Amino acid sequence: MRQILSYRKLLGVDETAELKTLKSVYRNLMKEWHPDKFNDDHALKIDAEEKSKKIIEAYHFLVSIASETIAQTLPEYTETINNSVIEDFEYKSEVLTIRFEDGSEYEYYGVPKGIYVKLVNADTPGRFARRHIYSNYLYRSTSKQVASA
């Protein structure tokens, strides 16, 4: 969740920002921080390259969790969680990553460690995930390129 908050802060948007707003903010920030603007000053050019990389990363991440993107990819997500078996999963800093046999991979944000422990100890992880994870946490696909604005 800290990652999401830091990306929103970097772009200056809140959780209600729509794709159109994200795109506009992104374009304006890239105009301001594009490295080619700083050809005369090498130090500023290097700073601008770093800043623009962070802006690009933040934009793509926030687009991937935007409500419009989730709505657009919902049929694919529903197909995966209903018809594909969990192949593997890992947990780090309240982010649960689940890989499915169909090749899809999703990250779930804000998952408490207790839920992860219950998933590990569940007799059927797929059933547990359907009941306690899939519809309860913010997620994004990390295996396939999602449509951007």
N, C-alpha and C positions, 0 to 999 in steps of 0.2 A: 504494500500500500504506500510505503514511503516513495517508491519509484514513481508511482502514479502522481502523487502529490508534487514531487520535484519536477516532473515533466510539465504538469499543469502550471506550476509557478514559473518555470522557464518560459513558457509560451504566453503566460498571463491570461489563462482561461480558467473557467470553473468546470465543475462536473456536468453542467447543463450545455456546454458548448456543442453545437452541431457541426457536422462535417464542413458545411459552407463557412462557418466561422473559423474553424481550425485551418482550413485552406487559406483563407484571407490573412490570418495572423501569421501563418507560416511564410507565405509569400512576402509579406511586409518585413518580417525579421530577416529573411534571406537577402532581400534587397539591401537591408541595413548592414548585414554582416558578411556579405559575399566577399571572399578573399581577393577577388580581382579589383575591388575598390581600394585596396591597400598596397598596390604595387610599389609605391614610393617608399614605404616603411616596412622593412622586413619583419621586425618584431610585431607590428600590428597585423601584418599579413598572417603570421603564424597563429596569433591569438584569434583572428577571424576564422582561420581554418578549423581550429578546435571548437570555437563557438558554433560555427555552421554545422559541424558534425553532430554536436549535441542537439541542435535545433532539428536537424533531419531525423535523428533517432527519436526524439520526443514526439515529433509530428507523426511518424509512422506508427509508433506505439499507441498514441492517443487515438489515431484513426482506427486501429485494430480493435479497440475496446469501446468505440463510440456506439451509441444505441442504434444508429442507422446501419452500421456495419454488422452488428450482431443480428439485427432483423433481417438483413440481406442474406446472411449465411446460416440462418436458423434451420432451413430444411436440411442442409448438409450436416450440421451439428446434430440435429435430431436423428438423422439416419445413422450417424456414427455411434451416438450413445445408446441407441436402441438395438443396433444390429451388429456391432463390433465388440469383440472381447478386449478387455484391458490386457495389454501385453506387458507393460511395465509402468512404474510410477516412482517419482522421487520428490522429496520435500526439502525446501530450504527457505528460511526466513519468511514463513507464512505464504509461500508460493508452492503449490502442489502442481507438478507436471505429470500428466497422464498420457502415455502412448498407447494407441490402439492397434490392433492387428491389421486394420485397413490402411495403416500408414499415417493416420492423423495423429496430431499431438496438440494438446491443449494445456494452457497454464491457467490455474485457478488462484485468485488473489484473496488474501485475508483469511486463509484457512488456518484455524487454530491447530496447535500441535496435537491436542486431544483428539480431534477429528482424524488427523493423519494416523495416529496410533490405533484408533478404532478401525481404520481402513486396513492397516497392516494386519491386524488380528482378526479381521472378518473372515468367516467361512467362505463367503462369496463376495469378493471385492466389488464386482460389477453391480450386484444388488445393493450393497451398501452405498456405493457412489451414486446410483440412481436415486436413492432415498435421501441422501444427506449432503451431496456435493454438487451434482450437475446443475440443479436449478437454484442453488442457494448462494453461489459465489460468482463474482465477476470473473469472466473468462475471456481468453483470446486464443485463436488458433496460432500455433507457432510452426506448423508443418507445411502449410500452403500459403502462397501469397494471397492476401486478402485484397479485395478491390479497394482502391483508394479514391479519394474525392477528386 
